[in-house]
Amino acid sequence: QKEVEQDPGPLSVPEGAIVSLNCTYSNSAFQYFMWYRQYSRKGPELLMYTYSSGNKEDGRFTAQVDKSSKYISLFIRDSQPSDSATYLCALLQGAQKLVFGQGTRLTINP
Amino acid sequence: NAGVTQTPKFRILKIGQSMTLQCAQDMNHNYMYWYRQDPGMGLKLIYYSVGAGITDKGEVPNGYNVSRSTTEDFPLRLELAAPSQTSVYFCASMGGRNQPQHFGDGTRLSIL
């Protein structure tokens, strides 16, 4: 079993839709949770960072963590074509190493 | 702000050749990391460093070597390149414990 599971998609939705991206994990030692966005031929850029269960909102983006279920989500409201990218969940171990999900390729259609 | 700078951006190698991928950061970060990303996959950790003079293996270290003589630089060395090392390589740095990592834009490497 992989430490972090993420549906690779691809996921295609119309502009303005609400997008839900998810990851599950198996190791309860993960305490810090991140979402990175990666545009084609670019490096990952940090989108959201959280360390507690519950919701964290930043503009159109909401990160949700449920430690009891070992489940994290990223919601995008009012999706835009510029949101088209690959989204990677990343979980931080105590040894200061990130473990990444496979990434979900998202396309927002105008 | 330069952040994390990787060179070269692209490279084609022949089987058996060697090369060094360069990574430099100007944020005075102690932690630095090397990852590889294969098509449709997430990032896999090759090597990492928690400070100058200290390096350790990640998940997929075979065929690679690193050194960390300064805080700023963390080069990745490929010896005897193999087709399986065709990938996109990303370098990242982190300012302190439990902080997010900051990535460069990658080096695309093809071994033919």
Interface residues (C-beta under 8 A of the other chain):
Chain A: V4 Q6 P8 Q31 Y32 M34 Y36 R41 K42 G43 P44 E45 L46 Y49 Y51 L88 A90 L92 Q96 K97 L98 F100 G101 Q102 G103
Chain B: V4 Y31 Y33 G40 M41 G42 L43 K44 L45 Y48 V50 G58 F90 A92 M94 R97 N98 P100 Q101 H102 F103 G104 D105 G106 R108
